[in-house]
């Protein structure tokens, strides 16, 4: 999946073991995203904002399917982290604290250690442009129906037409349903030179300028965001549960009813993705049309093999579009 890249707008806190506890609930579904420390220790006792509906027989498998998919993406990002780069960043923050405390000699030593760590990173991969040092996860979710979102969109568009930009901004401020995995990177083309220059300034007894130099370097950390649209992720998880039922040649009445519920819930999530504007209109229309094909072919006791092959590819395309940077 592609990522949206942006410079860090402000100083990041000193890297710590990431203790993640994320929960969301929407329309009977809940998600808990596990987080790990740089050593890979799982977070214990993660809690949901709300539990799945108690009367939903499908709730637990839906949650498990979605949890696994999101958890795998977070784990993939964590595996890219570079320990020596993390140490270099920690030493940079240590140097700032030491300068603030008036201990210039120890600040220079910390910057020297940071420089050595980054030299190791570059020696291992001279072509590396960005060294990943942290992964952070944030969830934004809206509890609303597609009709609710459309109503807000109409109100925001009316406000824009009337020149009331701030009213429109407030109306749509919470209109997101996504999980954002942010990877924080050290830019290796500029950061090592900046900390060497900061050390030289300390040697020249220009500590204030050295602090400013290091603060500026830390502000150049690059954040790459990977966006997972939750309505699309939920729809895909629902269809993964529906597939074996749809391909079953002889379903009983309960299985047929469950299949129809799963498909109806998936359609609702795709409609929510459409109303929130994730991916392109063509991509989402294609998903909706392909789901209609599956619904038609599985009416009553109907079944068929390979019904879900095309819709899986369409989900991948829609997710890529959701991570395409907006054009100016």
Wavefront OBJ file of the C-alpha trace (Angstrom):
o trace
v 0.000 0.000 0.000
v 1.308 3.448 -0.850
v 1.748 6.114 1.787
v 1.119 9.827 2.049
v 4.341 11.602 3.049
v 4.690 14.872 4.899
v 7.350 16.635 6.993
v 6.925 16.693 10.750
v 5.304 19.978 11.687
v 6.605 19.972 15.262
v 9.056 18.187 17.542
v 8.152 14.581 18.229
v 8.401 13.381 21.789
v 11.354 11.222 22.722
v 10.753 7.736 21.295
v 9.340 5.330 23.819
v 7.947 1.845 23.657
v 4.728 2.283 21.752
v 1.892 1.258 24.043
v -1.113 1.310 21.786
v -4.696 0.995 22.899
v -7.122 1.755 20.129
v -10.817 0.964 20.066
v -13.673 1.825 17.780
v -17.263 0.827 17.401
v -19.607 1.378 14.492
v -22.789 -0.425 13.551
v -22.153 -3.457 15.739
v -18.480 -3.855 14.785
v -15.500 -3.138 17.015
v -11.779 -2.995 16.384
v -8.849 -3.268 18.745
v -5.496 -2.537 17.119
v -2.610 -4.217 18.978
v 0.603 -2.262 19.355
v 4.137 -3.341 20.093
v 7.226 -1.938 21.663
v 10.327 -1.775 19.457
v 11.188 -5.183 20.914
v 7.826 -6.572 19.816
v 6.087 -6.925 23.197
v 2.319 -6.971 22.678
v 0.093 -4.544 24.499
v -2.002 -6.210 27.166
v -5.593 -5.511 28.133
v -6.562 -3.441 25.100
v -10.098 -2.137 25.477
v -12.834 -1.263 23.018
v -14.879 1.892 23.129
v -17.919 -0.334 22.828
v -18.430 -4.060 22.560
v -20.163 -5.717 19.605
v -23.899 -5.980 19.856
v -24.751 -8.773 22.223
v -27.388 -10.204 19.903
v -25.067 -10.384 16.915
v -23.984 -13.969 16.291
v -21.502 -12.756 13.687
v -19.854 -10.067 15.852
v -16.879 -12.021 17.211
v -15.647 -13.472 13.896
v -16.079 -10.072 12.230
v -13.935 -8.405 14.873
v -11.270 -11.120 14.712
v -11.024 -10.933 10.931
v -10.640 -7.149 10.946
v -8.251 -7.150 13.921
v -5.961 -9.623 12.177
v -5.799 -7.606 8.966
v -5.058 -4.314 10.707
v -2.650 -5.933 13.165
v -0.691 -7.473 10.309
v -0.253 -4.090 8.622
v 0.977 -2.500 11.856
v 3.396 -5.396 12.412
v 4.725 -5.016 8.861
v 5.493 -1.352 9.522
v 7.203 -2.147 12.838
v 9.497 -4.669 11.161
v 10.987 -1.843 9.070
v 12.226 0.117 12.109
v 16.011 0.497 12.359
v 17.430 0.144 15.888
v 20.554 2.247 15.251
v 18.451 5.081 13.833
v 16.178 4.934 16.887
v 19.262 5.210 19.123
v 20.513 8.195 17.100
v 17.222 10.001 17.596
v 17.217 9.253 21.316
v 20.771 10.599 21.610
v 19.683 13.786 19.814
v 16.990 14.436 22.394
v 19.484 13.615 25.153
v 21.842 16.243 23.712
v 19.070 18.839 23.795
v 18.343 18.086 27.446
v 22.054 18.267 28.310
v 22.448 21.607 26.571
v 19.453 22.941 28.487
v 21.133 21.776 31.685
v 24.363 23.557 30.738
v 26.378 20.352 30.235
v 27.988 21.062 26.877
v 30.646 18.334 27.002
v 28.126 15.560 27.568
v 25.887 17.039 24.855
v 28.751 16.785 22.367
v 29.333 13.183 23.433
v 25.650 12.366 22.871
v 25.770 13.904 19.380
v 28.918 11.931 18.630
v 27.115 8.732 19.563
v 24.176 9.746 17.344
v 26.551 10.403 14.445
v 28.171 6.989 14.917
v 24.782 5.241 14.884
v 23.760 6.987 11.664
v 27.119 6.126 10.071
v 26.313 2.470 10.769
v 22.872 2.857 9.154
v 24.348 4.456 6.023
v 27.148 1.900 5.809
v 24.559 -0.883 5.790
v 22.506 0.803 3.040
v 24.171 3.799 1.348
v 21.115 4.402 -0.849
v 18.670 4.645 2.074
v 16.933 8.041 2.107
v 14.628 7.648 5.102
v 15.415 5.676 8.273
v 12.216 4.534 10.051
v 12.337 5.148 13.815
v 8.761 4.949 15.084
v 5.279 3.759 14.179
v 2.210 5.440 15.569
v -1.439 4.567 15.095
v -4.457 6.853 15.308
v -8.113 6.074 14.737
v -10.694 8.551 13.502
v -14.235 7.273 13.297
v -17.686 8.633 12.722
v -20.779 6.866 14.029
v -23.268 7.733 11.318
v -25.275 6.319 8.471
v -24.572 7.166 4.834
v -27.691 9.370 4.907
v -26.340 11.285 7.914
v -23.052 11.923 6.114
v -24.822 13.033 2.936
v -26.904 15.509 4.919
v -23.768 17.033 6.455
v -22.065 17.156 3.058
v -25.042 18.998 1.589
v -24.973 21.501 4.446
v -21.205 22.011 4.045
v -21.537 22.533 0.291
v -24.317 25.069 0.873
v -22.093 26.897 3.374
v -19.233 26.979 0.840
v -21.538 28.303 -1.874
v -22.552 31.046 0.564
v -18.926 31.938 1.325
v -19.091 30.576 4.906
v -15.851 28.618 4.774
v -15.449 28.233 8.538
v -18.998 26.922 8.954
v -18.286 24.354 6.248
v -15.002 23.392 7.929
v -16.725 22.765 11.267
v -19.477 20.727 9.623
v -17.070 18.258 8.014
v -14.334 18.286 10.687
v -15.306 14.877 12.054
v -16.235 13.208 8.784
v -13.576 10.497 8.729
v -13.616 6.784 9.380
v -10.051 5.581 9.095
v -7.058 4.127 10.845
v -3.835 6.006 10.165
v -0.499 4.217 10.549
v 2.225 6.886 10.723
v 5.865 5.946 10.225
v 8.349 8.549 11.520
v 11.633 8.693 9.583
v 15.012 10.401 9.880
v 15.941 12.054 6.534
v 19.461 10.750 5.982
v 20.343 13.332 3.331
v 20.244 16.202 5.842
v 19.990 15.010 9.446
v 23.522 13.602 9.982
v 25.112 16.825 8.677
v 22.851 18.904 10.932
v 23.859 17.123 14.126
v 27.547 17.384 13.169
v 27.088 21.112 12.682
v 25.311 21.354 16.041
v 28.284 19.642 17.701
v 30.664 22.099 16.027
v 28.604 25.006 17.343
v 28.820 23.629 20.871
v 32.601 23.377 20.517
v 32.602 27.029 19.446
v 30.704 27.914 22.643
v 27.602 28.833 20.647
v 25.199 26.616 22.541
v 22.078 28.629 21.753
v 22.722 28.314 18.023
v 23.463 24.594 18.470
v 20.130 24.067 20.212
v 18.338 25.950 17.431
v 20.144 23.863 14.818
v 19.194 20.599 16.517
v 15.575 21.671 17.049
v 15.356 22.539 13.358
v 16.818 19.163 12.385
v 14.308 17.346 14.585
v 11.505 19.298 12.917
v 12.551 17.783 9.571
v 11.591 14.243 10.596
v 9.415 12.867 7.825
v 6.072 11.246 8.572
v 4.625 8.748 6.093
v 0.937 8.030 6.635
v -0.798 4.864 5.481
v -4.567 5.287 5.605
v -6.893 2.322 6.103
v -10.476 3.401 5.350
v -12.464 1.553 8.004
v -15.685 1.169 5.989
v -13.733 -0.562 3.226
v -11.800 -2.705 5.716
v -15.033 -3.710 7.433
v -16.768 -4.488 4.151
v -13.837 -6.650 3.079
v -13.857 -8.478 6.428
v -17.596 -9.100 6.141
v -17.228 -10.485 2.644
v -14.411 -12.761 3.781
v -16.925 -14.316 6.167
v -19.604 -14.431 3.479
v -17.453 -16.147 0.840
v -17.529 -19.724 2.193
v -21.293 -19.490 2.639
v -21.783 -18.093 -0.866
v -19.723 -20.903 -2.366
v -21.502 -23.624 -0.397
v -23.639 -25.659 -2.755
v -26.308 -26.639 -0.224
v -26.989 -24.056 2.472
v -29.645 -24.446 5.105
v -32.078 -21.641 5.920
v -29.963 -20.281 8.781
v -26.843 -20.165 6.615
v -28.721 -18.369 3.834
v -30.060 -15.825 6.307
v -26.584 -15.248 7.736
v -25.137 -14.820 4.242
v -27.761 -12.222 3.389
v -27.017 -10.328 6.627
v -23.298 -10.299 5.878
v -23.846 -9.028 2.337
v -26.290 -6.354 3.538
v -23.821 -5.164 6.178
v -21.016 -5.081 3.591
v -23.192 -2.988 1.268
v -23.877 -0.524 4.093
v -20.136 -0.140 4.697
v -19.448 0.424 0.988
v -22.194 3.054 0.925
v -20.590 4.735 3.952
v -17.229 4.729 2.139
v -18.954 6.331 -0.850
v -20.578 9.034 1.251
v -17.270 9.804 3.001
v -15.449 10.023 -0.327
v -12.838 7.314 0.135
v -11.185 6.280 -3.145
v -12.630 7.480 -6.451
v -16.264 7.434 -7.416
v -15.501 4.947 -10.203
v -13.705 2.575 -7.812
v -16.527 2.635 -5.280
v -19.203 2.292 -7.961
v -17.346 -0.763 -9.274
v -17.337 -2.283 -5.778
v -21.048 -1.641 -5.385
v -21.816 -3.129 -8.801
v -19.735 -6.232 -8.136
v -21.436 -6.736 -4.770
v -24.776 -6.597 -6.624
v -23.553 -9.434 -8.840
v -22.743 -11.501 -5.744
v -26.114 -10.651 -4.163
v -27.994 -11.677 -7.307
v -26.107 -14.953 -7.715
v -26.600 -15.975 -4.084
v -30.291 -15.171 -3.808
v -32.199 -17.866 -1.923
v -30.109 -21.034 -2.206
v -27.992 -19.899 -5.145
v -24.233 -20.421 -4.973
v -21.168 -20.377 -7.147
v -17.379 -20.744 -7.052
v -14.956 -17.841 -7.495
v -17.678 -15.233 -6.997
v -15.371 -13.063 -4.907
v -12.249 -13.001 -7.087
v -12.996 -9.706 -8.824
v -14.266 -7.845 -5.768
v -11.019 -8.613 -3.889
v -9.036 -6.864 -6.618
v -11.463 -3.939 -6.512
v -10.902 -3.536 -2.759
v -7.143 -3.395 -3.341
v -7.583 -0.719 -6.007
v -9.873 1.375 -3.784
v -7.406 1.167 -0.877
v -4.566 2.347 -3.119
v -6.649 5.317 -4.226
v -7.359 6.229 -0.591
v -3.577 6.614 -0.125
v -2.983 8.698 -3.220
v -1.929 12.255 -2.251
v -4.431 14.926 -3.362
v -3.488 16.802 -6.476
v -2.940 20.579 -6.072
l 1 2 3 4 5 6 7 8 9 10 11 12 13 14 15 16 17 18 19 20 21 22 23 24 25 26 27 28 29 30 31 32 33 34 35 36 37 38 39 40 41 42 43 44 45 46 47 48 49 50 51 52 53 54 55 56 57 58 59 60 61 62 63 64 65 66 67 68 69 70 71 72 73 74 75 76 77 78 79 80 81 82 83 84 85 86 87 88 89 90 91 92 93 94 95 96 97 98 99 100 101 102 103 104 105 106 107 108 109 110 111 112 113 114 115 116 117 118 119 120 121 122 123 124 125 126 127 128 129 130 131 132 133 134 135 136 137 138 139 140 141 142 143 144 145 146 147 148 149 150 151 152 153 154 155 156 157 158 159 160 161 162 163 164 165 166 167 168 169 170 171 172 173 174 175 176 177 178 179 180 181 182 183 184 185 186 187 188 189 190 191 192 193 194 195 196 197 198 199 200 201 202 203 204 205 206 207 208 209 210 211 212 213 214 215 216 217 218 219 220 221 222 223 224 225 226 227 228 229 230 231 232 233 234 235 236 237 238 239 240 241 242 243 244 245 246 247 248 249 250 251 252 253 254 255 256 257 258 259 260 261 262 263 264 265 266 267 268 269 270 271 272 273 274 275 276 277 278 279 280 281 282 283 284 285 286 287 288 289 290 291 292 293 294 295 296 297 298 299 300 301 302 303 304 305 306 307 308 309 310 311 312 313 314 315 316 317 318 319 320 321 322 323 324 325 326 327 328
